[in-house]
Amino acid sequence: MEFIENFFLIKYSQEKLIKWFRQICIAEAISWLLLFSAMIWIREDKEGILPIIYISVMGSIHGLFFTLYLILAFPCRKIYQWDDEDSVFALLAAFFPLATIWIDKKLAKFERE
């Protein structure tokens, strides 16, 4: 994991990583909502080809944002000086719907209570 942190922190500025992390948090949550809409659509139209294409595309997009969130969480741990508990919470948030928005608003701050 230290390899990922060092790779990003040496190559990119903290401001750029923070901006990317915030954007990925929002994009991951939005892509989850779109993926959920695809699941509802495919449940209603089981024989249609469009829901299958839509869920395949949205699943791939959501998978990309999910992976980017997990990768960027490691350098952000060092930037925001998260302890182990905060880091595990940030990683687990990727597995719950819309939790990455909460991470962006509450945990990804320099001065927290």
C-alpha positions as CSV (number, residue, x, y, z in Angstrom):
1,M,0.0,0.0,0.0
2,E,2.9,2.3,0.6
3,F,3.8,2.0,-3.1
4,I,0.5,3.5,-4.1
5,E,0.8,6.4,-1.6
6,N,4.4,7.1,-2.7
7,F,3.5,6.9,-6.4
8,F,0.7,9.5,-6.1
9,L,2.3,11.8,-3.6
10,I,5.6,12.1,-5.5
11,K,4.0,12.4,-8.9
12,Y,1.0,14.8,-8.2
13,S,0.4,17.7,-5.9
14,Q,-1.8,17.4,-2.8
15,E,-4.3,19.9,-4.2
16,K,-4.7,17.8,-7.4
17,L,-5.2,14.6,-5.4
18,I,-7.7,16.2,-3.1
19,K,-9.6,17.5,-6.1
20,W,-9.6,14.1,-7.8
21,F,-10.7,12.4,-4.6
22,R,-13.6,14.7,-4.1
23,Q,-14.7,14.3,-7.7
24,I,-14.4,10.5,-7.5
25,C,-16.4,10.4,-4.3
26,I,-19.3,12.2,-6.0
27,A,-18.9,10.2,-9.3
28,E,-18.9,6.9,-7.4
29,A,-22.2,7.7,-5.7
30,I,-23.9,9.0,-8.9
31,S,-22.8,5.9,-10.8
32,W,-24.2,3.7,-8.0
33,L,-27.6,5.5,-8.4
34,L,-27.5,5.0,-12.2
35,L,-26.5,1.3,-11.7
36,F,-29.4,0.9,-9.3
37,S,-31.8,2.4,-11.9
38,A,-30.5,-0.2,-14.3
39,M,-31.3,-2.9,-11.9
40,I,-34.8,-1.7,-11.5
41,W,-35.2,-1.3,-15.3
42,I,-33.9,-4.9,-16.0
43,R,-36.3,-6.2,-13.4
44,E,-39.3,-4.6,-15.2
45,D,-38.2,-5.4,-18.7
46,K,-36.7,-8.9,-18.6
47,E,-36.8,-9.6,-22.3
48,G,-35.4,-6.3,-23.6
49,I,-31.9,-5.8,-24.9
50,L,-31.6,-2.1,-23.9
51,P,-31.7,-2.8,-20.1
52,I,-28.9,-5.4,-20.6
53,I,-26.8,-3.0,-22.5
54,Y,-27.4,-0.2,-20.0
55,I,-26.6,-2.4,-17.0
56,S,-23.4,-3.6,-18.7
57,V,-22.3,0.0,-19.4
58,M,-23.2,1.4,-16.0
59,G,-21.7,-1.6,-14.2
60,S,-18.4,-0.9,-16.0
61,I,-18.5,2.8,-15.3
62,H,-19.3,2.2,-11.6
63,G,-16.6,-0.4,-11.4
64,L,-14.1,2.1,-12.7
65,F,-15.1,4.8,-10.2
66,F,-15.2,2.2,-7.4
67,T,-11.6,1.2,-8.1
68,L,-10.4,4.7,-8.5
69,Y,-12.0,5.6,-5.1
70,L,-10.2,2.7,-3.4
71,I,-6.9,3.6,-5.0
72,L,-7.1,7.3,-4.2
73,A,-8.1,6.5,-0.6
74,F,-4.5,5.5,0.2
75,P,-2.8,8.8,-0.6
76,C,-5.6,10.7,0.9
77,R,-5.0,8.9,4.2
78,K,-1.6,10.5,4.3
79,I,-2.8,13.9,3.1
80,Y,-5.7,14.1,5.7
81,Q,-3.7,12.3,8.4
82,W,-6.4,9.7,9.0
83,D,-5.7,7.2,11.7
84,D,-6.3,3.4,11.1
85,E,-10.0,3.6,12.1
86,D,-10.7,6.5,9.7
87,S,-8.9,4.7,6.9
88,V,-10.8,1.4,7.4
89,F,-14.0,3.4,7.6
90,A,-13.2,5.2,4.3
91,L,-12.4,1.9,2.6
92,L,-15.6,0.3,3.8
93,A,-17.6,3.3,2.7
94,A,-17.0,2.2,-0.9
95,F,-19.2,-0.8,-0.3
96,F,-22.3,1.1,0.9
97,P,-24.5,3.1,-1.3
98,L,-23.9,6.9,-1.2
99,A,-21.4,6.6,1.7
100,T,-18.6,8.1,-0.4
101,I,-20.5,11.4,-0.3
102,W,-20.4,11.3,3.5
103,I,-16.7,10.6,3.3
104,D,-16.2,13.6,1.1
105,K,-18.2,15.9,3.3
106,K,-17.2,14.8,6.8
107,L,-14.0,12.7,6.8
108,A,-12.1,14.4,4.0
109,K,-11.3,17.6,5.9
110,F,-8.1,18.9,7.4
111,E,-9.7,20.2,10.6
112,R,-12.3,17.9,12.0
113,E,-13.8,17.8,15.4
